């Protein structure tokens, strides 16, 4: 799914803090209101995967002017449970399919 005009795809890595077990991580998320705050209302979740041994990988479709809201939601509700990384991304699938078609 590609982003529209003025939108970006943002991949967020939520890396489990290895000094905490799942119960401790979930308790921190619940106490901080993570499930209500992230993602902010109106931000589309494109995909949300668990990467075993690492954590969770979330790709969001974000209007550029709302990027700060996503960052604040993470700062307010995910820190202490996850180490976070952010990657602006784009959908390469159509390009890949075109290359494959030309290559035969």
C-alpha positions in Angstrom: 0.0 0.0 0.0 1.6 3.3 -1.0 1.2 6.6 0.6 -0.8 9.4 -1.0 0.1 13.0 -1.6 1.5 14.5 1.6 1.6 11.1 3.4 4.6 9.0 4.3 4.9 5.4 5.2 6.7 5.1 8.6 8.0 1.9 9.9 8.4 1.8 13.7 10.5 -0.9 15.3 9.3 -1.6 18.8 12.2 -3.7 20.2 11.6 -5.6 23.4 13.8 -4.5 26.2 15.6 -7.7 27.0 15.8 -7.1 30.8 12.0 -7.4 31.0 9.8 -10.4 30.5 6.5 -10.3 28.6 4.4 -9.7 31.7 6.6 -6.7 32.7 6.5 -5.3 29.2 2.7 -5.6 29.0 2.3 -4.0 32.5 4.3 -1.0 31.4 2.3 -0.7 28.2 -1.0 -0.9 30.1 0.1 1.6 32.7 1.2 4.1 30.1 -2.0 3.7 28.0 -0.1 2.4 25.0 -3.0 0.6 23.3 -5.1 3.8 23.5 -2.4 6.3 22.4 -0.6 4.3 19.7 -1.2 4.9 16.9 -3.0 8.2 17.3 -6.6 8.3 16.1 -6.8 8.7 12.3 -3.3 7.2 11.6 -3.7 4.1 9.4 -1.9 0.9 10.4 -0.7 -0.7 7.1 0.9 -3.7 8.9 1.8 -4.8 12.4 4.0 -7.9 12.8 5.7 -9.6 15.7 9.4 -10.3 14.8 10.3 -13.2 17.1 13.3 -12.4 19.3 13.2 -8.7 18.3 9.8 -7.2 19.1 7.2 -5.6 16.9 7.4 -3.9 13.5 4.6 -1.5 12.7 4.1 0.3 9.4 1.9 3.4 9.4 0.5 5.7 6.8 1.1 9.2 8.2 0.1 12.6 6.9 3.4 14.5 7.1 1.9 17.2 9.3 1.0 14.5 11.9 4.5 13.0 12.3 5.0 14.7 15.6 1.8 13.1 17.0 3.2 9.7 16.2 6.5 10.5 17.9 4.8 11.9 21.0 2.5 8.8 21.3 5.6 6.6 21.3 7.5 8.8 23.8 4.5 8.9 26.1 3.5 5.3 26.0 6.1 2.9 24.6 9.3 4.1 26.3 10.2 1.8 29.2 8.8 -1.2 27.5 10.4 -0.9 24.0 13.5 0.6 22.5 12.3 2.4 19.4 13.6 3.0 15.9 11.8 4.9 13.1 12.3 4.4 9.3 10.6 6.4 6.6 9.7 3.7 4.0 8.2 3.4 0.6 6.5 0.5 -1.3 9.0 -1.1 -3.6 6.8 -3.9 -4.7 5.6 -2.4 -8.0 9.2 -1.6 -9.0 10.3 -5.1 -8.1 7.4 -6.6 -10.1 8.4 -4.4 -13.1 12.0 -5.6 -12.9 10.9 -9.2 -12.7 8.6 -8.8 -15.7 11.4 -7.3 -17.8 13.8 -10.0 -16.7 11.5 -12.8 -17.8 
